[in-house]
Every structure is written in structure tokens, then in C-alpha cells.
Amino acid sequence: MPSDDSAPLAVVRAQLAQRTRRSDLRLLALAASVVAVDQATKAAVRAWLALGDSWPADDWPVRLVHFTNTGAAFGLFQNAAPLLAVASLAGIALILVYLFSPDFAQTPIRLALALMLGGALGNLIDRVTRGEVVDFIKVPQWPAFNVADSAITIGVTLLLWMTLFGRSDPESGSASPPPAEDGSTPS
């Protein structure tokens, strides 16, 4: 009677699928956490600061402010909330496709996508429910921003870093640093 070599393979596949589902849930939890923190901080700013006010005094380098933005980052596309909501939905759909694609198994890339997803959802909620986004963190020489903007920026930066400098390790599916100048791999 021939031995069934497919049984151990089926077990390995099942374990891998379970591990992937757990990883997917963790990434979705990260995105949900970004949304929750973003919405909670925006609600606190709306409750504690009048529109246009700041805390502490204007001479501090980092301040909490209460500004609204009907456009995109850096004040682009003002008064275009419906268009930006549609663009956000398209971006969210694209992020979800890539997040769950087996071609993007590297953890740092999936982490970047989860951060971008949470940020996009956080700002989308504001655009759909209020027609504007609340921005409340102000640093010198930079427009005011919020937690969602920060998550998107960190996610995009991590994604660019991995694209430019990361190298896929085919055996582990994770990124590894590029080899040293002498060709050796750093330990």
C-alpha cells in the first residue's frame, strides 16, 4: 500500500493558513487601532479647543490646534470632500488588495499597508461624516496634521524604504538587509 505523502503537506498548509489568518487579524487590529486613536483624539480636540485656538501659547514649538481641512494634505484640493472620499475609497480598496495578496508577504510591507489603511479610514470617516478633516498637531514650518496623517506618512515612508532598500529573503518571506560591501550578509 503506497504511503500518503500528501497528509503532512496538508498539515503544513493548514498551519500556514492559520498563521496567515492570525497575521491578517493583527494587521486589521493595527488599522482599527489607528482609526480608534485618530477618532478619539479628534473628538477630544473638538471638545476642548475652539476652532482656531491653540494650546499651549503660540511661542511653543509643538502645539495642539483646532483646524479643519476640507481638502487633502498641504491644503490641496480644498472643498473637494466628495472627490477625496471617492479617492480614499479607491485607495482603501487598493491597500486591501495588496494587504491580503500573497505576493506581499513581507511583514514590514504589510505593516506599512495596515498603517496606511488605518489612516485612510480615519480621514475618510471625517470626510463622510463632517465634510472636513480635523487637524490638530502643529509644528514649525509644517501644516497642521492628525494621527491619521501620521500613520499614512509612516506607512508610506516604511513602504518606500522597503521598496528601495529591502531585499526579500525567499525562504522566510521577510525582508533582510542588503549585503555588506564585501558581499557578506550582516548578522
Legacy VTK file of the C-alpha trace (Angstrom):
# vtk DataFile Version 3.0
C-alpha trace
ASCII
DATASET POLYDATA
POINTS 187 float
0.000 0.000 0.000
1.561 3.357 -1.034
2.244 5.885 1.691
0.270 9.111 1.644
2.865 11.889 1.433
0.145 14.494 0.968
-1.029 14.237 4.601
2.000 16.048 6.107
1.785 18.630 3.311
-1.880 19.230 4.121
-0.993 19.774 7.783
1.728 22.265 6.857
-0.666 24.116 4.549
-3.311 24.251 7.277
-0.785 25.581 9.800
0.416 28.202 7.318
-3.160 29.266 6.575
-3.881 29.577 10.310
-0.701 31.620 10.849
-1.656 33.858 7.905
-5.153 34.400 9.328
-3.665 35.387 12.707
-1.268 37.764 10.976
-4.136 39.255 8.949
-6.150 39.776 12.127
-3.208 41.504 13.830
-2.793 43.840 10.868
-6.508 44.627 10.812
-6.325 45.261 14.567
-3.456 47.697 13.951
-5.510 49.528 11.311
-8.528 49.597 13.649
-6.325 50.947 16.461
-5.119 53.776 14.218
-8.748 54.631 13.408
-9.754 54.498 17.086
-6.880 56.700 18.290
-7.392 59.100 15.377
-11.107 59.495 16.025
-10.662 59.760 19.815
-8.009 62.475 19.527
-10.073 64.439 17.001
-13.128 64.224 19.277
-11.034 65.444 22.221
-9.740 68.405 20.211
-13.266 69.313 19.086
-14.437 69.128 22.715
-11.545 71.008 24.351
-10.381 73.593 21.820
-12.499 76.109 19.967
-11.954 76.180 16.214
-8.778 78.166 15.520
-7.497 78.013 19.129
-4.166 76.515 20.151
-2.548 75.189 23.313
-0.075 75.975 24.777
0.868 79.510 23.789
1.881 80.338 20.221
5.577 80.541 21.111
5.858 76.818 21.865
7.395 74.775 19.040
4.813 71.972 19.160
1.218 72.913 19.791
-2.229 71.414 19.784
-4.502 73.389 17.492
-8.039 73.030 16.228
-8.088 73.493 12.475
-10.286 71.923 9.847
-9.300 70.997 6.335
-11.812 70.446 3.529
-9.034 69.338 1.200
-6.126 66.936 1.164
-2.647 67.146 2.665
-0.918 70.529 2.500
-4.227 72.254 1.776
-4.550 70.811 -1.726
-7.999 70.314 -3.311
-9.930 72.494 -0.845
-13.719 71.999 -0.759
-13.467 68.706 -2.629
-14.586 66.336 0.162
-16.794 64.149 -2.111
-13.992 63.713 -4.648
-11.491 62.997 -1.870
-13.890 60.480 -0.294
-14.118 58.590 -3.602
-10.325 58.733 -3.992
-9.960 57.467 -0.402
-12.294 54.547 -1.091
-10.290 53.627 -4.183
-7.058 53.859 -2.182
-8.504 51.747 0.627
-9.622 49.081 -1.867
-6.152 49.015 -3.418
-4.491 48.783 0.004
-6.755 45.850 0.938
-5.906 44.023 -2.292
-2.185 44.393 -1.626
-2.501 43.736 2.120
-4.053 40.315 1.520
-2.045 39.452 -1.584
0.330 36.503 -1.169
2.834 38.452 -3.278
3.275 40.901 -0.392
4.198 38.522 2.403
6.944 40.691 3.898
5.887 41.801 7.358
7.257 45.369 7.088
5.347 45.941 3.848
2.137 44.561 5.336
2.697 46.700 8.445
3.079 49.765 6.211
-0.135 48.903 4.374
-2.022 48.435 7.665
-0.875 51.871 8.885
-1.914 53.440 5.582
-5.275 51.648 5.756
-5.983 52.919 9.273
-5.009 56.463 8.348
-7.086 56.474 5.175
-10.109 55.131 7.064
-9.691 57.698 9.857
-9.687 60.640 7.467
-12.451 59.089 5.335
-14.724 58.937 8.380
-14.252 62.695 8.871
-14.827 63.498 5.199
-18.017 61.442 5.034
-19.499 62.493 8.399
-18.310 66.129 8.583
-17.199 67.138 5.104
-13.816 68.102 6.562
-10.892 66.639 8.477
-9.779 67.887 11.898
-6.056 68.657 12.077
-4.574 69.349 15.490
-0.804 68.796 15.697
1.228 71.846 14.702
4.997 72.021 14.405
7.001 74.921 12.946
7.252 75.182 9.165
4.718 72.413 8.625
0.939 72.345 8.085
-1.217 71.024 10.933
-1.870 67.288 10.794
-3.536 64.483 12.755
-2.982 60.869 13.823
-4.354 59.500 10.535
-1.957 61.689 8.550
0.917 60.471 10.734
0.000 56.816 10.193
-0.201 57.340 6.426
3.155 59.143 6.404
4.859 56.442 8.485
3.318 53.726 6.295
4.381 55.393 3.041
7.888 56.003 4.416
8.227 52.359 5.503
6.888 51.163 2.146
9.341 53.367 0.240
12.199 52.228 2.477
11.374 48.573 1.872
10.976 49.173 -1.860
14.288 50.978 -2.167
16.455 49.182 0.396
14.696 45.976 1.462
15.531 42.644 -0.058
13.215 39.688 0.039
14.531 36.557 1.658
12.687 33.863 -0.342
12.978 31.256 2.404
11.418 33.311 5.188
9.286 35.772 3.223
10.762 38.559 5.285
12.974 41.428 4.386
16.626 41.251 5.131
19.229 43.974 4.964
21.247 44.325 1.786
24.621 42.581 1.785
27.680 44.430 3.027
30.114 45.930 0.532
32.320 42.834 0.734
29.328 40.674 -0.268
28.776 39.145 3.168
25.414 39.292 4.868
25.381 41.246 8.144
24.467 39.137 11.155
LINES 1 188
187 0 1 2 3 4 5 6 7 8 9 10 11 12 13 14 15 16 17 18 19 20 21 22 23 24 25 26 27 28 29 30 31 32 33 34 35 36 37 38 39 40 41 42 43 44 45 46 47 48 49 50 51 52 53 54 55 56 57 58 59 60 61 62 63 64 65 66 67 68 69 70 71 72 73 74 75 76 77 78 79 80 81 82 83 84 85 86 87 88 89 90 91 92 93 94 95 96 97 98 99 100 101 102 103 104 105 106 107 108 109 110 111 112 113 114 115 116 117 118 119 120 121 122 123 124 125 126 127 128 129 130 131 132 133 134 135 136 137 138 139 140 141 142 143 144 145 146 147 148 149 150 151 152 153 154 155 156 157 158 159 160 161 162 163 164 165 166 167 168 169 170 171 172 173 174 175 176 177 178 179 180 181 182 183 184 185 186
